[in-house]
Structures are given as C-alpha cells and as structure tokens.
C-alpha cells in the first residue's frame, strides 16, 4: 500500500497549509482500508482536503481514497467511487448528457467529501441528487444507506456524526444536451470567479450562514475584511473566505476564526458556526 511519512499538508489541503502530518495512506481497496484503520487509532478520511483545517496538535494519520474512483453510467443513474473528483465527474456527466451536477463545478472536492458535507451552492444541494450511498460502518460491514437514511441537513449528514466511511455514491440525474450542460458549467464557474477569491488557496466558505443572515455580511460589518494572522487573511473580495497568502498554518487559521467569531458576537450578537472542519 502506498504511504507517505511526514507528508506536507500543502499537498493535501486546498488551504495549502504549512506543516506536515505524521503519515498519509492511499488504500487501493476495502481490505487495505480496513488494514489502515485497524493499525491506526487516530485517523481522518479525506477527499481533496477542501474543507479541512489541520492543527499542529493533530497526531493522527490521513487516509486518502483517491483509488476509490469507480465510475458507471446506467441510464440516468451514475455510480461513482468516493474518491472521484467533482470537476472530473462534471465533465464525464456532460459527455454522457446528464444534468444536475453543474452547480458543483469549480468546487475542489471529491464526491465523497461533497456528500459528507452536503455541499451546496447557488440554491442547490448535493443531497437533492443522491439516491443511495454505500459505506463502511464501525464494525467493518458494508451498509447501503438511502437518501432518507443519510439525514442530510444544511452542510450536514449522518457521516459527520457516525463513524461511517463513504465508499460509493449513486446519483439520479436527468437527460440534457451536452451543449446546455457545458453552458451551465461555465455559468457557475464564472460566478465563482466573480464573487470568490479563487486566486488564493482557501477552503471555500468558512462559516455557515446564520438563519436570516449572511456570514460574509456580518464579518464585513465587523470591519474584518483584510484582517490577518500571519499569512491567514480574511478575503477583501468575500469576507466569508479565509485565504492563505503564503505560509499560513492551520494554527494561524484557527486563531483567525476565533477572532472573527468573537468580534461578530460582540458586534451583532450572533454566534457564527464553522462550516469547515478542524483536526486537533
């Protein structure tokens, strides 16, 4: 099994974090995945590291499912391995004339990570497309979960609360011309470029939008645009994005998050909830 010791976090997180992790494993199949889990008490399954902040305190290992990349088209259904990148999946669906996934184009995540987070944008959520998910449970049994079983919520799913590992996803899409799908993809990526600081490493939206409010507006209201902790900055383009302007560590980003939460609470009496995940 492929393994990298003392792996640089900049290669495995979209924040391009400074620092290293003890080891990262790349299992090729379920048996190797089980073997890694059994031999490491502390681990984290990652997709593309696109919603992850890793502290210097984290003493576990990472397990990346890049080899879980099965892809099968069956009429309107798409069966896809957890490690398949969303950008590549969008392109394949376009070629097959299947629509529905375009709003995810430009999200630097795997399909497994998107399900785990219930990724969403532009008024859509990935949960709307999911038929069922195959997962490995805490007893190393493969379970099949229906959409209802997954308990999708706003940037939430059962996978955040139970020790299940997403292996494979079945999506229900609709037929459309490849031309229209491509136009949709371009529309969404252009909206992202217009509104988001894509020129810097980040992990997307830092905080969930509180009910009836915009997290970005609340942060901007607290005059925190451009505020920084070392190389971790609140973006001038979109205040709900923390960006890495060079050598930001997970610790820098965590410190900046605490400052933002405290200031917004003081100024607006609203407690911001983190959309990203911190490993400590």
N, C-alpha and C positions, 0 to 999 in steps of 0.2 A: 504494500500500500504506500502511495506517495505521502510523504510527510516532510514538512519544513520546520526545523527547530529555530527558535529565536527569530520568528518571522516578522518583517517590518509591517507595521499596521498601515502605512501609506499605500501598500499594495492591496489591501483587503478591506478598506473602508472608503466610502465616497468622500468623507471628510479629509482623506489623505493624512491621517493623524500621525504625529510624531510619536516615536516609541516602538516597542516590539511586544509580541505576545510569545509566551513560552513555546508554543508549537501550533501548527495548523495541519490538519489531516484532510485528505481527499479520498474518501472511500469510493470504491468503484461499484459496489453493490450493497444490498441489505446486510449480508453476512459480515462484510468489512465494517459497515456502520455499527452493527451490534458489538463487534470486537472493540472498536474505539471507545464506545460508551462504557463498556464493561471495564476497560482498563484506565479510565479517567473519571475521577469522582466529580470534577468540576469541568463542565464543557458548555459551549454555546454553538448551536447550529446556525450558520449564516448563509445568506444568499449572496448578494453582492455587497453586503456591508453598508447598505444605503440608508439605514435608519438607526445606526449604531454609534454610540459614544463609549469608548473603552478607556477606563481609568487606569492609571499606573498601578493601582492596587490589585487589579484583576490578575489572579494567579492560576487561572484555568487555561484550557486549550480551546481552539476554534475548530469546528468541523464544517468544511465547505462541500456542498453537494453538487459541484459542477458536473460530475459524471452522471447524475440523475437527469438525463437530457432526452428521454424518450419523447417522440412526437408522432401521433397518429391522428389522421383526419378520417372521420366516419360520418359522411353526410354533413349535418350541421354541428356535430359534436367534435370537440378537439380534446384528445387525451394527451396530457403533457407532463413530463417529469418536473419535479420541484425546482431543479437547478437551471431550467431553461430561462434565458434572459428575455424580458418583456419586449425589448426592441426587436430581437430576432423573431420572436413569436408574432409580433405585429406584421413583420414583413412576410412571413410564411402564410399568415391568415389572409393578407392582401392577395398573395399569389393564388390562394385557393378560393378567393371570392367570398370570404366570410367576414362579416362586420360585427362590431360591438365593442371591440377591444381598443379602438383607436385613441380613446381618451387617455390611455396609459402610455402612449407613445412619447418617449422622452423621459419617462420615469426610469432611473438607472437601477432597476431591481430585477430579481428573478420572479417567476410566477409564484413560487413557494413563499417568498418574502411578501409579495403583494397580498396573498391570501391570509397569511399570518396577521398582517396589519389591517386588512380590509382597505387596501389602497383606494384612493378616490381622487377625482379632480373634475372641475367643470360641471359639477352637479351629478356626476356618476360615481358608482362604487363597484369594485370588482365582484362583490357579493351578488350583484344582480345577474352575473353571468355563470355562476358556479352551480353545477348540477350535484357533484359529489367530490369528496376528497378521500384518497387512500392514505392512511397514516400508520406509523409505528407507535404503539402505546407503551406505557411504562413497564409492561410485562413482556415486551418484545413480540407482541402479537400484532398482525396487520389488521386494522379495522377500517371499515368503509363508512364514512360519515356523509349523510345527506346535507343539503344546504341548511335545513332546519336544525340539524344536529350541531352545526358549527357555531350557532349562536352569534351570528355576525352583529356588530354594533358599530358605532362611529369610531373608526380606526381601531377596531377591536374584533376578536374572535375567540373561540374556545382555546385556540392554540397558545394564547397569551396566559392562560390560566391552568391548563393541564399539560402534563409532560408528554404531549404527543408530537411526533415529528412528521411533517408533511412529506409524503413520498411522490404522490401523483395527483393530478387535478383533472377533472372532466368539466369542460366549459360548454355551454349551449350558446351558439352564435346564430346569425342569420345570413342568408344569401344576399349578396350585393355585388355590383360590378367592381372590379379591381380599381378602375379609374376613380370611382366615388370614394372608395376606401382610402386610396392614396391622397386624395384631396382632403379628407378628414384628418389623416395623419399629419399632413403639412399644416393644416389649420391649427391643430393643437400644439405642435412643436413651435410654431411661430408665436402663439400666445404665451408659451413658456419663456421664449427668448425675450419677449417684450416686457414681461412682468417679473421675471425671476433672474437672480444674479448667476446665470449659468457659466459665466467666465471664471468663477472661483469654485473650489471644492466646497461642498456643503452636503447636508443630508435632507434637503427639502424643508418643509415647514417644521419649525422647532416645536411649536405649541399647537394644541387643538384650539379651534375657535370656540370660545365660550358661547353658550346659547344666547342668541340675540346680539352677539358682538363679533368683531374681527380681532383676532390676536395681534395682527400686524398693526391695526389702527391704535390699539391700546398701548403697544410698545412705542409707536411713533409719538403718541400723545405724551408719553413719559420722557420725550426728548432723548431717546436711546439710540437713534439711528447713528451709526458710526462709532458707537461706544465699543471699547475693546478691552480684552485681557490678553496681553501679549499679541499673538497673531490671530486670535479669535475675535472676529468683528461682527457686530450687528450690521447687516447689509444696509447701505444707503438706498438701494433700489427697492427692497422689500424687507420691512422691519421684522417679519416673522422668519427670516432666514439668518442663521449664523453661518459665516463663511470663514474659511481658512486662507489667510493671505500669505502663508508661507510655512511656518514651522509650529502651528498650533498643536497642542497635545489634547488628549481627552480631558485632562485636568483643567486646562485653560477654558475649554468649552463648558465644562460642568460649573466652574466658578462664574462664568458669564451668565449662564442660565439662572443661577441663584440670585445674581444681582438683578436680572430682568424681572424675575418673579417678585422679589421684594419691592422693587420700585413700582411695578404695576399695581401690586396690592395696596401700597401706600397712596398712590395717586387716584386709582379707580375703584378700590375696594373689591377687586376681582382676583381670584386665585387662578392663575394660568396652570393648565395641566399639560405636561410634556407629551408630545406626540412621538418623540424619539425614545430609544431605549438606552439606559446606562448600564454598563457592566462594571462592577466593582469587586 
